[in-house]
Amino acid sequence: MPVCSRLTPMTIPKIRHLKTYLLIGVMVIAGPLGNVLLGKGMKQAGRLAVWPPAEALHTALRIFGTGSIWLGVGSLLAFFLANVLVLSWADYSYVQPASSVGYGVSALLGYFVLREPVSPLRWLGIAIICLGVLVVGQSNPRSLERSPTGMGRS
């Protein structure tokens, strides 16, 4: 029996919710990881000069010759694709707050990967954000259902 014929109207929303959670997970990891890799790459590139023009070209070559920059760009592309996909079927008012747990991931990556200090006050702020994500997560990530005309909710 083909998979499509086993899908019932009840299983489609469950699959859509699972996809929503998985893509938000990708967003929470890929976005902060991409930014940390860009930060690491820029630290590796050293001091940047944009004038005279010959120095600007040398600076650009140093930046784009750094592996961390390219890994960061790839990670941010994964974040962007996940964001676009999940927003195509889930409410923005759910997706954006739920993906904010990435702020906590950013602080952890900054602390452990970049060896940056994170003050207790900053940790408290991140904990408050994550608590807000928990509250938002208790609501249903109501998916956008298309009407027969393809417009709006049904």
C-alpha positions as CSV (number, residue, x, y, z in Angstrom):
1,M,0.0,0.0,0.0
2,P,1.5,3.4,-1.0
3,V,2.4,5.8,1.8
4,C,0.1,8.5,0.3
5,S,-3.0,6.2,0.5
6,R,-2.3,5.6,4.3
7,L,-2.4,9.3,5.1
8,T,-5.6,10.3,6.7
9,P,-6.9,13.8,7.4
10,M,-5.8,13.2,11.1
11,T,-2.2,12.3,10.3
12,I,-1.4,15.2,8.0
13,P,-1.5,17.8,10.8
14,K,0.7,15.6,12.9
15,I,3.3,15.3,10.1
16,R,3.1,19.0,9.6
17,H,3.7,19.7,13.3
18,L,6.6,17.2,13.4
19,K,8.1,19.0,10.3
20,T,7.6,22.3,12.1
21,Y,9.4,21.2,15.2
22,L,12.3,19.7,13.2
23,L,12.8,22.8,11.1
24,I,12.6,25.0,14.2
25,G,15.3,22.8,15.6
26,V,17.4,23.3,12.5
27,M,16.9,27.1,12.8
28,V,17.9,27.0,16.5
29,I,21.2,25.2,15.7
30,A,22.1,26.5,12.2
31,G,21.5,30.2,12.8
32,P,23.7,30.6,15.9
33,L,26.3,28.1,14.6
34,G,26.6,30.2,11.4
35,N,27.0,33.4,13.3
36,V,29.6,31.9,15.6
37,L,31.5,30.5,12.6
38,L,31.5,33.9,10.9
39,G,32.7,35.5,14.2
40,K,35.5,32.9,14.4
41,G,36.4,33.4,10.7
42,M,36.6,37.2,11.1
43,K,38.9,36.8,14.2
44,Q,41.1,34.6,12.0
45,A,41.1,37.1,9.2
46,G,42.6,39.7,11.5
47,R,42.4,43.5,11.4
48,L,40.5,44.7,8.3
49,A,41.5,47.6,6.1
50,V,39.3,49.0,3.4
51,W,41.5,51.9,2.2
52,P,43.4,52.1,-0.1
53,P,41.4,49.9,-2.7
54,A,44.3,47.5,-3.1
55,E,44.2,46.9,0.7
56,A,40.4,46.3,0.5
57,L,40.9,43.6,-2.1
58,H,43.6,42.0,0.1
59,T,41.1,42.1,3.0
60,A,38.4,40.5,0.9
61,L,40.7,37.7,-0.2
62,R,41.7,37.0,3.5
63,I,38.1,36.9,4.6
64,F,36.9,34.6,1.8
65,G,39.9,32.4,2.1
66,T,38.9,31.4,5.6
67,G,37.2,28.1,6.0
68,S,35.1,29.2,9.0
69,I,33.6,32.0,6.8
70,W,32.4,29.4,4.2
71,L,31.1,27.0,6.9
72,G,29.2,30.0,8.5
73,V,27.7,31.0,5.2
74,G,26.6,27.4,4.6
75,S,25.1,27.2,8.1
76,L,23.2,30.5,7.6
77,L,21.9,29.2,4.3
78,A,20.5,26.1,6.1
79,F,18.9,28.4,8.6
80,F,17.4,30.6,5.9
81,L,16.0,27.6,4.0
82,A,14.5,26.1,7.2
83,N,13.0,29.5,8.1
84,V,11.4,29.9,4.7
85,L,10.0,26.4,4.6
86,V,8.5,26.5,8.1
87,L,7.0,29.9,7.5
88,S,5.3,28.5,4.4
89,W,2.9,26.5,6.6
90,A,3.2,27.6,10.2
91,D,2.2,30.7,12.0
92,Y,4.9,33.4,12.2
93,S,3.6,34.3,15.7
94,Y,4.7,30.7,16.8
95,V,7.8,30.2,14.7
96,Q,9.6,33.4,15.6
97,P,9.3,33.1,19.4
98,A,10.0,29.4,19.3
99,S,13.2,29.9,17.4
100,S,14.3,32.5,19.9
101,V,15.9,29.7,22.0
102,G,18.7,30.1,19.5
103,Y,19.8,33.1,21.7
104,G,20.7,30.6,24.4
105,V,22.5,28.5,21.8
106,S,24.4,31.6,20.7
107,A,25.6,32.4,24.2
108,L,26.7,28.8,24.8
109,L,28.6,28.7,21.5
110,G,30.1,32.1,22.1
111,Y,31.3,30.9,25.6
112,F,32.6,27.5,24.6
113,V,33.8,28.0,21.0
114,L,34.9,31.7,20.9
115,R,35.9,31.7,24.6
116,E,33.9,34.9,25.2
117,P,32.8,35.9,28.7
118,V,29.1,35.8,29.4
119,S,28.1,37.8,32.5
120,P,25.5,36.4,35.0
121,L,23.1,39.2,34.0
122,R,23.3,38.1,30.4
123,W,22.7,34.5,31.4
124,L,19.7,35.7,33.4
125,G,18.3,37.5,30.3
126,I,18.8,34.4,28.2
127,A,17.1,32.3,30.8
128,I,14.1,34.7,30.7
129,I,14.0,34.4,26.8
130,C,14.1,30.6,27.1
131,L,11.3,30.7,29.7
132,G,9.2,32.7,27.2
133,V,9.9,30.1,24.5
134,L,8.6,27.4,26.9
135,V,5.4,29.4,27.4
136,V,5.0,29.9,23.6
137,G,5.8,26.2,23.1
138,Q,2.8,25.2,25.2
139,S,0.5,26.6,22.4
140,N,-0.4,24.8,19.3
141,P,1.8,25.7,16.3
142,R,-1.4,26.1,14.3
143,S,-0.5,25.4,10.7
144,L,-1.7,27.4,7.8
145,E,-4.4,25.4,6.1
146,R,-5.2,26.3,2.6
147,S,-8.8,26.6,1.5
148,P,-9.9,25.1,-1.8
149,T,-9.1,28.4,-3.5
150,G,-5.6,28.4,-2.1
151,M,-6.2,31.6,0.0
152,G,-6.3,31.9,3.7
153,R,-7.4,29.4,6.3
154,S,-10.1,26.9,5.7
